[in-house]
């Protein structure tokens, strides 16, 4: 299994750490598989530096899609998307 390191901003780091946010929306510009470890490294955009805080999470499920998979690219660009945690 792979270990994948990604930046995460402080507000989202805190939500993941608290267990309130258990999903990530990421540009699909890297390879990832279920079972891989996602290492979230807190990044402060104000200082443009890592804070040193790190979380490790196992990837349990991946849903990859393109904006026009459902013929709604224009609507998505106009209104945006929600990601709902259930």
PDB file with SEQRES, HELIX, SHEET and CRYST1 records, atoms N, CA, C and O in Angstrom:
SEQRES   1 A   86  UNK UNK UNK UNK UNK UNK UNK UNK UNK UNK UNK UNK UNK          
SEQRES   2 A   86  UNK UNK UNK UNK UNK UNK UNK UNK UNK UNK UNK UNK UNK          
SEQRES   3 A   86  UNK UNK UNK UNK UNK UNK UNK UNK UNK UNK UNK UNK UNK          
SEQRES   4 A   86  UNK UNK UNK UNK UNK UNK UNK UNK UNK UNK UNK UNK UNK          
SEQRES   5 A   86  UNK UNK UNK UNK UNK UNK UNK UNK UNK UNK UNK UNK UNK          
SEQRES   6 A   86  UNK UNK UNK UNK UNK UNK UNK UNK UNK UNK UNK UNK UNK          
SEQRES   7 A   86  UNK UNK UNK UNK UNK UNK UNK UNK                              
HELIX    1 AA1 UNK A   10  UNK A   17  1                                   8    
HELIX    2 AA2 UNK A   73  UNK A   79  1                                   7    
SHEET    1 AA1 3 UNK A   3  UNK A   9  0                                        
SHEET    2 AA1 3 UNK A  37  UNK A  44  1                                        
SHEET    3 AA1 3 UNK A  49  UNK A  58 -1                                        
CRYST1    1.000    1.000    1.000  90.00  90.00  90.00 P 1           1          
ATOM      1  N   UNK A   1       0.836  -1.179   0.000  1.00  0.00           N  
ATOM      2  CA  UNK A   1       0.000   0.000   0.000  1.00  0.00           C  
ATOM      3  C   UNK A   1       0.885   1.248   0.000  1.00  0.00           C  
ATOM      4  O   UNK A   1       1.966   1.261   0.590  1.00  0.00           O  
ATOM      5  N   UNK A   2       0.412   2.280  -0.664  1.00  0.00           N  
ATOM      6  CA  UNK A   2       1.171   3.521  -0.805  1.00  0.00           C  
ATOM      7  C   UNK A   2       0.911   4.471   0.366  1.00  0.00           C  
ATOM      8  O   UNK A   2      -0.123   4.398   1.031  1.00  0.00           O  
ATOM      9  N   UNK A   3       1.861   5.347   0.595  1.00  0.00           N  
ATOM     10  CA  UNK A   3       1.719   6.447   1.538  1.00  0.00           C  
ATOM     11  C   UNK A   3       1.743   7.724   0.708  1.00  0.00           C  
ATOM     12  O   UNK A   3       2.698   7.979  -0.026  1.00  0.00           O  
ATOM     13  N   UNK A   4       0.693   8.521   0.827  1.00  0.00           N  
ATOM     14  CA  UNK A   4       0.526   9.719   0.009  1.00  0.00           C  
ATOM     15  C   UNK A   4       0.452  10.923   0.931  1.00  0.00           C  
ATOM     16  O   UNK A   4      -0.398  10.980   1.820  1.00  0.00           O  
ATOM     17  N   UNK A   5       1.339  11.884   0.721  1.00  0.00           N  
ATOM     18  CA  UNK A   5       1.369  13.092   1.543  1.00  0.00           C  
ATOM     19  C   UNK A   5       0.665  14.230   0.819  1.00  0.00           C  
ATOM     20  O   UNK A   5       0.893  14.465  -0.367  1.00  0.00           O  
ATOM     21  N   UNK A   6      -0.198  14.937   1.556  1.00  0.00           N  
ATOM     22  CA  UNK A   6      -0.939  16.068   1.008  1.00  0.00           C  
ATOM     23  C   UNK A   6      -1.027  17.187   2.044  1.00  0.00           C  
ATOM     24  O   UNK A   6      -1.112  16.935   3.246  1.00  0.00           O  
ATOM     25  N   UNK A   7      -1.004  18.417   1.556  1.00  0.00           N  
ATOM     26  CA  UNK A   7      -1.215  19.583   2.415  1.00  0.00           C  
ATOM     27  C   UNK A   7      -2.685  19.661   2.804  1.00  0.00           C  
ATOM     28  O   UNK A   7      -3.570  19.249   2.054  1.00  0.00           O  
ATOM     29  N   UNK A   8      -2.923  20.203   4.000  1.00  0.00           N  
ATOM     30  CA  UNK A   8      -4.295  20.487   4.430  1.00  0.00           C  
ATOM     31  C   UNK A   8      -4.269  21.765   5.275  1.00  0.00           C  
ATOM     32  O   UNK A   8      -3.421  21.920   6.154  1.00  0.00           O  
ATOM     33  N   UNK A   9      -5.183  22.652   5.007  1.00  0.00           N  
ATOM     34  CA  UNK A   9      -5.237  23.928   5.720  1.00  0.00           C  
ATOM     35  C   UNK A   9      -5.720  23.707   7.158  1.00  0.00           C  
ATOM     36  O   UNK A   9      -6.443  22.747   7.425  1.00  0.00           O  
ATOM     37  N   UNK A  10      -5.327  24.587   8.082  1.00  0.00           N  
ATOM     38  CA  UNK A  10      -5.634  24.410   9.511  1.00  0.00           C  
ATOM     39  C   UNK A  10      -7.109  24.172   9.829  1.00  0.00           C  
ATOM     40  O   UNK A  10      -7.419  23.308  10.649  1.00  0.00           O  
ATOM     41  N   UNK A  11      -8.020  24.905   9.209  1.00  0.00           N  
ATOM     42  CA  UNK A  11      -9.446  24.753   9.531  1.00  0.00           C  
ATOM     43  C   UNK A  11      -9.937  23.340   9.195  1.00  0.00           C  
ATOM     44  O   UNK A  11     -10.755  22.776   9.920  1.00  0.00           O  
ATOM     45  N   UNK A  12      -9.439  22.779   8.104  1.00  0.00           N  
ATOM     46  CA  UNK A  12      -9.846  21.437   7.710  1.00  0.00           C  
ATOM     47  C   UNK A  12      -9.092  20.377   8.508  1.00  0.00           C  
ATOM     48  O   UNK A  12      -9.642  19.314   8.797  1.00  0.00           O  
ATOM     49  N   UNK A  13      -7.835  20.657   8.867  1.00  0.00           N  
ATOM     50  CA  UNK A  13      -7.057  19.763   9.720  1.00  0.00           C  
ATOM     51  C   UNK A  13      -7.803  19.528  11.031  1.00  0.00           C  
ATOM     52  O   UNK A  13      -7.940  18.393  11.486  1.00  0.00           O  
ATOM     53  N   UNK A  14      -8.279  20.613  11.627  1.00  0.00           N  
ATOM     54  CA  UNK A  14      -8.991  20.520  12.907  1.00  0.00           C  
ATOM     55  C   UNK A  14     -10.269  19.688  12.786  1.00  0.00           C  
ATOM     56  O   UNK A  14     -10.592  18.905  13.679  1.00  0.00           O  
ATOM     57  N   UNK A  15     -10.991  19.862  11.680  1.00  0.00           N  
ATOM     58  CA  UNK A  15     -12.223  19.098  11.480  1.00  0.00           C  
ATOM     59  C   UNK A  15     -11.942  17.613  11.312  1.00  0.00           C  
ATOM     60  O   UNK A  15     -12.690  16.782  11.827  1.00  0.00           O  
ATOM     61  N   UNK A  16     -10.875  17.266  10.599  1.00  0.00           N  
ATOM     62  CA  UNK A  16     -10.494  15.863  10.444  1.00  0.00           C  
ATOM     63  C   UNK A  16     -10.048  15.309  11.793  1.00  0.00           C  
ATOM     64  O   UNK A  16     -10.444  14.211  12.184  1.00  0.00           O  
ATOM     65  N   UNK A  17      -9.224  16.073  12.498  1.00  0.00           N  
ATOM     66  CA  UNK A  17      -8.715  15.636  13.801  1.00  0.00           C  
ATOM     67  C   UNK A  17      -9.852  15.379  14.780  1.00  0.00           C  
ATOM     68  O   UNK A  17      -9.802  14.419  15.549  1.00  0.00           O  
ATOM     69  N   UNK A  18     -10.882  16.234  14.757  1.00  0.00           N  
ATOM     70  CA  UNK A  18     -12.019  16.096  15.669  1.00  0.00           C  
ATOM     71  C   UNK A  18     -12.978  14.979  15.252  1.00  0.00           C  
ATOM     72  O   UNK A  18     -13.885  14.623  16.004  1.00  0.00           O  
ATOM     73  N   UNK A  19     -12.778  14.432  14.061  1.00  0.00           N  
ATOM     74  CA  UNK A  19     -13.646  13.364  13.584  1.00  0.00           C  
ATOM     75  C   UNK A  19     -14.913  13.850  12.908  1.00  0.00           C  
ATOM     76  O   UNK A  19     -15.755  13.043  12.512  1.00  0.00           O  
ATOM     77  N   UNK A  20     -15.058  15.164  12.770  1.00  0.00           N  
ATOM     78  CA  UNK A  20     -16.253  15.718  12.147  1.00  0.00           C  
ATOM     79  C   UNK A  20     -16.203  15.593  10.623  1.00  0.00           C  
ATOM     80  O   UNK A  20     -17.237  15.389   9.987  1.00  0.00           O  
ATOM     81  N   UNK A  21     -15.021  15.712  10.037  1.00  0.00           N  
ATOM     82  CA  UNK A  21     -14.835  15.626   8.585  1.00  0.00           C  
ATOM     83  C   UNK A  21     -14.084  14.335   8.285  1.00  0.00           C  
ATOM     84  O   UNK A  21     -12.914  14.193   8.639  1.00  0.00           O  
ATOM     85  N   UNK A  22     -14.762  13.396   7.630  1.00  0.00           N  
ATOM     86  CA  UNK A  22     -14.103  12.131   7.312  1.00  0.00           C  
ATOM     87  C   UNK A  22     -14.108  11.866   5.807  1.00  0.00           C  
ATOM     88  O   UNK A  22     -14.318  10.740   5.357  1.00  0.00           O  
ATOM     89  N   UNK A  23     -13.871  12.929   5.044  1.00  0.00           N  
ATOM     90  CA  UNK A  23     -13.780  12.828   3.594  1.00  0.00           C  
ATOM     91  C   UNK A  23     -12.762  13.854   3.098  1.00  0.00           C  
ATOM     92  O   UNK A  23     -12.441  14.806   3.809  1.00  0.00           O  
ATOM     93  N   UNK A  24     -12.269  13.663   1.907  1.00  0.00           N  
ATOM     94  CA  UNK A  24     -11.393  14.625   1.253  1.00  0.00           C  
ATOM     95  C   UNK A  24     -11.849  14.779  -0.185  1.00  0.00           C  
ATOM     96  O   UNK A  24     -12.166  13.787  -0.842  1.00  0.00           O  
ATOM     97  N   UNK A  25     -11.885  15.986  -0.677  1.00  0.00           N  
ATOM     98  CA  UNK A  25     -12.108  16.268  -2.081  1.00  0.00           C  
ATOM     99  C   UNK A  25     -10.768  16.737  -2.632  1.00  0.00           C  
ATOM    100  O   UNK A  25     -10.242  17.761  -2.196  1.00  0.00           O  
ATOM    101  N   UNK A  26     -10.223  16.012  -3.568  1.00  0.00           N  
ATOM    102  CA  UNK A  26      -8.892  16.309  -4.100  1.00  0.00           C  
ATOM    103  C   UNK A  26      -8.891  16.232  -5.617  1.00  0.00           C  
ATOM    104  O   UNK A  26      -9.606  15.423  -6.208  1.00  0.00           O  
ATOM    105  N   UNK A  27      -8.091  17.073  -6.235  1.00  0.00           N  
ATOM    106  CA  UNK A  27      -7.835  16.965  -7.663  1.00  0.00           C  
ATOM    107  C   UNK A  27      -7.204  15.607  -7.921  1.00  0.00           C  
ATOM    108  O   UNK A  27      -6.286  15.206  -7.206  1.00  0.00           O  
ATOM    109  N   UNK A  28      -7.680  14.902  -8.923  1.00  0.00           N  
ATOM    110  CA  UNK A  28      -7.195  13.544  -9.210  1.00  0.00           C  
ATOM    111  C   UNK A  28      -5.897  13.597 -10.015  1.00  0.00           C  
ATOM    112  O   UNK A  28      -5.816  13.067 -11.123  1.00  0.00           O  
ATOM    113  N   UNK A  29      -4.893  14.240  -9.446  1.00  0.00           N  
ATOM    114  CA  UNK A  29      -3.595  14.379 -10.120  1.00  0.00           C  
ATOM    115  C   UNK A  29      -2.537  13.454  -9.513  1.00  0.00           C  
ATOM    116  O   UNK A  29      -1.337  13.680  -9.664  1.00  0.00           O  
ATOM    117  N   UNK A  30      -3.003  12.412  -8.826  1.00  0.00           N  
ATOM    118  CA  UNK A  30      -2.098  11.435  -8.220  1.00  0.00           C  
ATOM    119  C   UNK A  30      -2.800  10.081  -8.198  1.00  0.00           C  
ATOM    120  O   UNK A  30      -4.025  10.000  -8.286  1.00  0.00           O  
ATOM    121  N   UNK A  31      -2.014   9.032  -8.083  1.00  0.00           N  
ATOM    122  CA  UNK A  31      -2.570   7.676  -8.006  1.00  0.00           C  
ATOM    123  C   UNK A  31      -2.918   7.359  -6.555  1.00  0.00           C  
ATOM    124  O   UNK A  31      -2.157   7.674  -5.641  1.00  0.00           O  
ATOM    125  N   UNK A  32      -4.065   6.739  -6.359  1.00  0.00           N  
ATOM    126  CA  UNK A  32      -4.495   6.349  -5.020  1.00  0.00           C  
ATOM    127  C   UNK A  32      -5.374   5.110  -5.133  1.00  0.00           C  
ATOM    128  O   UNK A  32      -6.118   4.952  -6.101  1.00  0.00           O  
ATOM    129  N   UNK A  33      -5.284   4.240  -4.143  1.00  0.00           N  
ATOM    130  CA  UNK A  33      -6.096   3.031  -4.100  1.00  0.00           C  
ATOM    131  C   UNK A  33      -6.652   2.861  -2.688  1.00  0.00           C  
ATOM    132  O   UNK A  33      -6.100   3.375  -1.715  1.00  0.00           O  
ATOM    133  N   UNK A  34      -7.756   2.127  -2.606  1.00  0.00           N  
ATOM    134  CA  UNK A  34      -8.281   1.793  -1.285  1.00  0.00           C  
ATOM    135  C   UNK A  34      -7.208   1.054  -0.508  1.00  0.00           C  
ATOM    136  O   UNK A  34      -6.536   0.172  -1.044  1.00  0.00           O  
ATOM    137  N   UNK A  35      -7.049   1.416   0.758  1.00  0.00           N  
ATOM    138  CA  UNK A  35      -6.022   0.814   1.605  1.00  0.00           C  
ATOM    139  C   UNK A  35      -4.779   1.661   1.731  1.00  0.00           C  
ATOM    140  O   UNK A  35      -3.991   1.466   2.657  1.00  0.00           O  
ATOM    141  N   UNK A  36      -4.581   2.613   0.804  1.00  0.00           N  
ATOM    142  CA  UNK A  36      -3.428   3.512   0.903  1.00  0.00           C  
ATOM    143  C   UNK A  36      -3.569   4.383   2.147  1.00  0.00           C  
ATOM    144  O   UNK A  36      -4.667   4.560   2.674  1.00  0.00           O  
ATOM    145  N   UNK A  37      -2.444   4.924   2.606  1.00  0.00           N  
ATOM    146  CA  UNK A  37      -2.447   5.838   3.743  1.00  0.00           C  
ATOM    147  C   UNK A  37      -2.300   7.262   3.234  1.00  0.00           C  
ATOM    148  O   UNK A  37      -1.359   7.575   2.504  1.00  0.00           O  
ATOM    149  N   UNK A  38      -3.234   8.123   3.621  1.00  0.00           N  
ATOM    150  CA  UNK A  38      -3.181   9.538   3.281  1.00  0.00           C  
ATOM    151  C   UNK A  38      -2.610  10.272   4.490  1.00  0.00           C  
ATOM    152  O   UNK A  38      -3.203  10.271   5.569  1.00  0.00           O  
ATOM    153  N   UNK A  39      -1.456  10.895   4.295  1.00  0.00           N  
ATOM    154  CA  UNK A  39      -0.803  11.667   5.348  1.00  0.00           C  
ATOM    155  C   UNK A  39      -1.152  13.131   5.107  1.00  0.00           C  
ATOM    156  O   UNK A  39      -0.719  13.728   4.121  1.00  0.00           O  
ATOM    157  N   UNK A  40      -1.931  13.698   6.008  1.00  0.00           N  
ATOM    158  CA  UNK A  40      -2.355  15.088   5.898  1.00  0.00           C  
ATOM    159  C   UNK A  40      -1.436  15.955   6.745  1.00  0.00           C  
ATOM    160  O   UNK A  40      -1.420  15.856   7.972  1.00  0.00           O  
ATOM    161  N   UNK A  41      -0.675  16.800   6.070  1.00  0.00           N  
ATOM    162  CA  UNK A  41       0.288  17.678   6.731  1.00  0.00           C  
ATOM    163  C   UNK A  41      -0.292  19.089   6.783  1.00  0.00           C  
ATOM    164  O   UNK A  41      -0.542  19.709   5.749  1.00  0.00           O  
ATOM    165  N   UNK A  42      -0.499  19.581   7.992  1.00  0.00           N  
ATOM    166  CA  UNK A  42      -1.107  20.904   8.148  1.00  0.00           C  
ATOM    167  C   UNK A  42      -0.215  21.984   7.537  1.00  0.00           C  
ATOM    168  O   UNK A  42       0.977  22.077   7.829  1.00  0.00           O  
ATOM    169  N   UNK A  43      -0.834  22.794   6.680  1.00  0.00           N  
ATOM    170  CA  UNK A  43      -0.143  23.862   5.949  1.00  0.00           C  
ATOM    171  C   UNK A  43      -0.824  25.178   6.274  1.00  0.00           C  
ATOM    172  O   UNK A  43      -2.037  25.311   6.107  1.00  0.00           O  
ATOM    173  N   UNK A  44      -0.049  26.153   6.737  1.00  0.00           N  
ATOM    174  CA  UNK A  44      -0.604  27.461   7.064  1.00  0.00           C  
ATOM    175  C   UNK A  44      -0.448  28.376   5.854  1.00  0.00           C  
ATOM    176  O   UNK A  44       0.673  28.770   5.530  1.00  0.00           O  
ATOM    177  N   UNK A  45      -1.544  28.723   5.178  1.00  0.00           N  
ATOM    178  CA  UNK A  45      -1.426  29.566   3.986  1.00  0.00           C  
ATOM    179  C   UNK A  45      -0.948  30.984   4.295  1.00  0.00           C  
ATOM    180  O   UNK A  45      -0.404  31.657   3.419  1.00  0.00           O  
ATOM    181  N   UNK A  46      -1.144  31.440   5.518  1.00  0.00           N  
ATOM    182  CA  UNK A  46      -0.697  32.785   5.889  1.00  0.00           C  
ATOM    183  C   UNK A  46       0.826  32.872   5.937  1.00  0.00           C  
ATOM    184  O   UNK A  46       1.413  33.864   5.505  1.00  0.00           O  
ATOM    185  N   UNK A  47       1.459  31.824   6.468  1.00  0.00           N  
ATOM    186  CA  UNK A  47       2.932  31.821   6.569  1.00  0.00           C  
ATOM    187  C   UNK A  47       3.586  31.052   5.430  1.00  0.00           C  
ATOM    188  O   UNK A  47       4.797  31.124   5.226  1.00  0.00           O  
ATOM    189  N   UNK A  48       2.753  30.307   4.683  1.00  0.00           N  
ATOM    190  CA  UNK A  48       3.235  29.435   3.603  1.00  0.00           C  
ATOM    191  C   UNK A  48       4.273  28.438   4.114  1.00  0.00           C  
ATOM    192  O   UNK A  48       5.301  28.191   3.483  1.00  0.00           O  
ATOM    193  N   UNK A  49       3.957  27.871   5.296  1.00  0.00           N  
ATOM    194  CA  UNK A  49       4.826  26.871   5.913  1.00  0.00           C  
ATOM    195  C   UNK A  49       3.981  25.766   6.540  1.00  0.00           C  
ATOM    196  O   UNK A  49       2.821  25.966   6.899  1.00  0.00           O  
ATOM    197  N   UNK A  50       4.600  24.598   6.658  1.00  0.00           N  
ATOM    198  CA  UNK A  50       3.977  23.506   7.392  1.00  0.00           C  
ATOM    199  C   UNK A  50       4.051  23.807   8.877  1.00  0.00           C  
ATOM    200  O   UNK A  50       5.023  24.399   9.347  1.00  0.00           O  
ATOM    201  N   UNK A  51       3.019  23.398   9.624  1.00  0.00           N  
ATOM    202  CA  UNK A  51       2.993  23.650  11.069  1.00  0.00           C  
ATOM    203  C   UNK A  51       3.688  22.539  11.854  1.00  0.00           C  
ATOM    204  O   UNK A  51       4.044  22.726  13.017  1.00  0.00           O  
ATOM    205  N   UNK A  52       3.880  21.390  11.219  1.00  0.00           N  
ATOM    206  CA  UNK A  52       4.472  20.249  11.906  1.00  0.00           C  
ATOM    207  C   UNK A  52       3.434  19.250  12.389  1.00  0.00           C  
ATOM    208  O   UNK A  52       3.781  18.143  12.803  1.00  0.00           O  
ATOM    209  N   UNK A  53       2.150  19.635  12.339  1.00  0.00           N  
ATOM    210  CA  UNK A  53       1.096  18.699  12.747  1.00  0.00           C  
ATOM    211  C   UNK A  53       0.730  17.802  11.569  1.00  0.00           C  
ATOM    212  O   UNK A  53       0.633  18.260  10.431  1.00  0.00           O  
ATOM    213  N   UNK A  54       0.529  16.523  11.860  1.00  0.00           N  
ATOM    214  CA  UNK A  54       0.291  15.520  10.824  1.00  0.00           C  
ATOM    215  C   UNK A  54      -0.793  14.552  11.287  1.00  0.00           C  
ATOM    216  O   UNK A  54      -0.841  14.167  12.455  1.00  0.00           O  
ATOM    217  N   UNK A  55      -1.651  14.171  10.365  1.00  0.00           N  
ATOM    218  CA  UNK A  55      -2.648  13.124  10.606  1.00  0.00           C  
ATOM    219  C   UNK A  55      -2.463  12.048   9.544  1.00  0.00           C  
ATOM    220  O   UNK A  55      -2.179  12.359   8.387  1.00  0.00           O  
ATOM    221  N   UNK A  56      -2.620  10.796   9.927  1.00  0.00           N  
ATOM    222  CA  UNK A  56      -2.583   9.688   8.973  1.00  0.00           C  
ATOM    223  C   UNK A  56      -3.954   9.034   8.950  1.00  0.00           C  
ATOM    224  O   UNK A  56      -4.513   8.691   9.992  1.00  0.00           O  
ATOM    225  N   UNK A  57      -4.488   8.866   7.744  1.00  0.00           N  
ATOM    226  CA  UNK A  57      -5.806   8.258   7.570  1.00  0.00           C  
ATOM    227  C   UNK A  57      -5.724   7.220   6.464  1.00  0.00           C  
ATOM    228  O   UNK A  57      -5.048   7.421   5.455  1.00  0.00           O  
ATOM    229  N   UNK A  58      -6.421   6.108   6.664  1.00  0.00           N  
ATOM    230  CA  UNK A  58      -6.468   5.077   5.635  1.00  0.00           C  
ATOM    231  C   UNK A  58      -7.596   5.401   4.653  1.00  0.00           C  
ATOM    232  O   UNK A  58      -8.700   5.767   5.055  1.00  0.00           O  
ATOM    233  N   UNK A  59      -7.299   5.261   3.364  1.00  0.00           N  
ATOM    234  CA  UNK A  59      -8.290   5.476   2.316  1.00  0.00           C  
ATOM    235  C   UNK A  59      -9.211   4.262   2.288  1.00  0.00           C  
ATOM    236  O   UNK A  59      -8.764   3.137   2.066  1.00  0.00           O  
ATOM    237  N   UNK A  60     -10.496   4.499   2.515  1.00  0.00           N  
ATOM    238  CA  UNK A  60     -11.470   3.401   2.577  1.00  0.00           C  
ATOM    239  C   UNK A  60     -12.285   3.272   1.300  1.00  0.00           C  
ATOM    240  O   UNK A  60     -12.690   2.167   0.937  1.00  0.00           O  
ATOM    241  N   UNK A  61     -12.532   4.375   0.618  1.00  0.00           N  
ATOM    242  CA  UNK A  61     -13.364   4.356  -0.579  1.00  0.00           C  
ATOM    243  C   UNK A  61     -12.964   5.521  -1.466  1.00  0.00           C  
ATOM    244  O   UNK A  61     -12.620   6.592  -0.966  1.00  0.00           O  
ATOM    245  N   UNK A  62     -13.006   5.326  -2.773  1.00  0.00           N  
ATOM    246  CA  UNK A  62     -12.662   6.374  -3.732  1.00  0.00           C  
ATOM    247  C   UNK A  62     -13.781   6.478  -4.750  1.00  0.00           C  
ATOM    248  O   UNK A  62     -14.191   5.474  -5.333  1.00  0.00           O  
ATOM    249  N   UNK A  63     -14.268   7.668  -4.964  1.00  0.00           N  
ATOM    250  CA  UNK A  63     -15.232   7.943  -6.025  1.00  0.00           C  
ATOM    251  C   UNK A  63     -14.596   8.982  -6.935  1.00  0.00           C  
ATOM    252  O   UNK A  63     -14.406  10.129  -6.532  1.00  0.00           O  
ATOM    253  N   UNK A  64     -14.271   8.593  -8.145  1.00  0.00           N  
ATOM    254  CA  UNK A  64     -13.692   9.519  -9.111  1.00  0.00           C  
ATOM    255  C   UNK A  64     -14.725   9.793 -10.184  1.00  0.00           C  
ATOM    256  O   UNK A  64     -15.373   8.874 -10.684  1.00  0.00           O  
ATOM    257  N   UNK A  65     -14.878  11.062 -10.537  1.00  0.00           N  
ATOM    258  CA  UNK A  65     -15.814  11.423 -11.596  1.00  0.00           C  
ATOM    259  C   UNK A  65     -15.297  12.651 -12.326  1.00  0.00           C  
ATOM    260  O   UNK A  65     -14.463  13.394 -11.808  1.00  0.00           O  
ATOM    261  N   UNK A  66     -15.798  12.850 -13.520  1.00  0.00           N  
ATOM    262  CA  UNK A  66     -15.502  14.041 -14.307  1.00  0.00           C  
ATOM    263  C   UNK A  66     -16.716  14.955 -14.264  1.00  0.00           C  
ATOM    264  O   UNK A  66     -17.838  14.487 -14.067  1.00  0.00           O  
ATOM    265  N   UNK A  67     -16.507  16.238 -14.444  1.00  0.00           N  
ATOM    266  CA  UNK A  67     -17.602  17.197 -14.314  1.00  0.00           C  
ATOM    267  C   UNK A  67     -18.771  16.905 -15.246  1.00  0.00           C  
ATOM    268  O   UNK A  67     -19.912  17.221 -14.909  1.00  0.00           O  
ATOM    269  N   UNK A  68     -18.520  16.314 -16.403  1.00  0.00           N  
ATOM    270  CA  UNK A  68     -19.611  16.104 -17.351  1.00  0.00           C  
ATOM    271  C   UNK A  68     -20.092  14.657 -17.396  1.00  0.00           C  
ATOM    272  O   UNK A  68     -20.801  14.280 -18.329  1.00  0.00           O  
ATOM    273  N   UNK A  69     -19.720  13.832 -16.405  1.00  0.00           N  
ATOM    274  CA  UNK A  69     -20.173  12.432 -16.385  1.00  0.00           C  
ATOM    275  C   UNK A  69     -21.696  12.310 -16.441  1.00  0.00           C  
ATOM    276  O   UNK A  69     -22.219  11.341 -16.991  1.00  0.00           O  
ATOM    277  N   UNK A  70     -22.394  13.264 -15.887  1.00  0.00           N  
ATOM    278  CA  UNK A  70     -23.854  13.206 -15.841  1.00  0.00           C  
ATOM    279  C   UNK A  70     -24.484  14.308 -16.697  1.00  0.00           C  
ATOM    280  O   UNK A  70     -25.662  14.631 -16.539  1.00  0.00           O  
ATOM    281  N   UNK A  71     -23.681  14.885 -17.614  1.00  0.00           N  
ATOM    282  CA  UNK A  71     -24.180  15.917 -18.506  1.00  0.00           C  
ATOM    283  C   UNK A  71     -24.507  17.223 -17.816  1.00  0.00           C  
ATOM    284  O   UNK A  71     -25.372  17.973 -18.270  1.00  0.00           O  
ATOM    285  N   UNK A  72     -23.810  17.500 -16.707  1.00  0.00           N  
ATOM    286  CA  UNK A  72     -24.138  18.683 -15.920  1.00  0.00           C  
ATOM    287  C   UNK A  72     -22.959  19.643 -15.749  1.00  0.00           C  
ATOM    288  O   UNK A  72     -22.952  20.432 -14.803  1.00  0.00           O  
ATOM    289  N   UNK A  73     -21.977  19.599 -16.624  1.00  0.00           N  
ATOM    290  CA  UNK A  73     -20.787  20.429 -16.454  1.00  0.00           C  
ATOM    291  C   UNK A  73     -21.135  21.910 -16.302  1.00  0.00           C  
ATOM    292  O   UNK A  73     -20.612  22.577 -15.410  1.00  0.00           O  
ATOM    293  N   UNK A  74     -22.014  22.431 -17.164  1.00  0.00           N  
ATOM    294  CA  UNK A  74     -22.397  23.842 -17.091  1.00  0.00           C  
ATOM    295  C   UNK A  74     -23.042  24.189 -15.762  1.00  0.00           C  
ATOM    296  O   UNK A  74     -22.728  25.220 -15.168  1.00  0.00           O  
ATOM    297  N   UNK A  75     -23.938  23.338 -15.294  1.00  0.00           N  
ATOM    298  CA  UNK A  75     -24.616  23.591 -14.021  1.00  0.00           C  
ATOM    299  C   UNK A  75     -23.637  23.530 -12.854  1.00  0.00           C  
ATOM    300  O   UNK A  75     -23.730  24.323 -11.917  1.00  0.00           O  
ATOM    301  N   UNK A  76     -22.703  22.593 -12.914  1.00  0.00           N  
ATOM    302  CA  UNK A  76     -21.700  22.475 -11.852  1.00  0.00           C  
ATOM    303  C   UNK A  76     -20.800  23.703 -11.833  1.00  0.00           C  
ATOM    304  O   UNK A  76     -20.499  24.240 -10.767  1.00  0.00           O  
ATOM    305  N   UNK A  77     -20.373  24.147 -13.006  1.00  0.00           N  
ATOM    306  CA  UNK A  77     -19.534  25.350 -13.066  1.00  0.00           C  
ATOM    307  C   UNK A  77     -20.292  26.568 -12.558  1.00  0.00           C  
ATOM    308  O   UNK A  77     -19.694  27.465 -11.964  1.00  0.00           O  
ATOM    309  N   UNK A  78     -21.599  26.611 -12.784  1.00  0.00           N  
ATOM    310  CA  UNK A  78     -22.421  27.744 -12.363  1.00  0.00           C  
ATOM    311  C   UNK A  78     -22.747  27.696 -10.873  1.00  0.00           C  
ATOM    312  O   UNK A  78     -22.675  28.718 -10.190  1.00  0.00           O  
ATOM    313  N   UNK A  79     -23.107  26.517 -10.364  1.00  0.00           N  
ATOM    314  CA  UNK A  79     -23.617  26.413  -8.996  1.00  0.00           C  
ATOM    315  C   UNK A  79     -22.654  25.771  -8.010  1.00  0.00           C  
ATOM    316  O   UNK A  79     -22.809  25.935  -6.800  1.00  0.00           O  
ATOM    317  N   UNK A  80     -21.649  25.032  -8.516  1.00  0.00           N  
ATOM    318  CA  UNK A  80     -20.734  24.322  -7.612  1.00  0.00           C  
ATOM    319  C   UNK A  80     -21.279  22.966  -7.237  1.00  0.00           C  
ATOM    320  O   UNK A  80     -22.295  22.517  -7.768  1.00  0.00           O  
ATOM    321  N   UNK A  81     -20.595  22.322  -6.321  1.00  0.00           N  
ATOM    322  CA  UNK A  81     -20.961  20.985  -5.858  1.00  0.00           C  
ATOM    323  C   UNK A  81     -21.052  20.971  -4.342  1.00  0.00           C  
ATOM    324  O   UNK A  81     -20.404  21.767  -3.662  1.00  0.00           O  
ATOM    325  N   UNK A  82     -21.853  20.071  -3.825  1.00  0.00           N  
ATOM    326  CA  UNK A  82     -21.837  19.727  -2.407  1.00  0.00           C  
ATOM    327  C   UNK A  82     -21.187  18.356  -2.269  1.00  0.00           C  
ATOM    328  O   UNK A  82     -21.317  17.517  -3.160  1.00  0.00           O  
ATOM    329  N   UNK A  83     -20.514  18.130  -1.200  1.00  0.00           N  
ATOM    330  CA  UNK A  83     -20.131  16.793  -0.791  1.00  0.00           C  
ATOM    331  C   UNK A  83     -20.836  16.580   0.534  1.00  0.00           C  
ATOM    332  O   UNK A  83     -20.633  17.338   1.482  1.00  0.00           O  
ATOM    333  N   UNK A  84     -21.652  15.563   0.599  1.00  0.00           N  
ATOM    334  CA  UNK A  84     -22.450  15.311   1.784  1.00  0.00           C  
ATOM    335  C   UNK A  84     -21.915  14.107   2.538  1.00  0.00           C  
ATOM    336  O   UNK A  84     -21.703  13.042   1.960  1.00  0.00           O  
ATOM    337  N   UNK A  85     -21.705  14.282   3.807  1.00  0.00           N  
ATOM    338  CA  UNK A  85     -21.279  13.183   4.663  1.00  0.00           C  
ATOM    339  C   UNK A  85     -22.521  12.587   5.293  1.00  0.00           C  
ATOM    340  O   UNK A  85     -23.309  13.309   5.904  1.00  0.00           O  
ATOM    341  N   UNK A  86     -22.709  11.303   5.159  1.00  0.00           N  
ATOM    342  CA  UNK A  86     -23.919  10.657   5.685  1.00  0.00           C  
ATOM    343  C   UNK A  86     -23.583   9.707   6.823  1.00  0.00           C  
ATOM    344  O   UNK A  86     -24.478   9.077   7.386  1.00  0.00           O  
TER     345      UNK A  86                                                      
END                                                                             
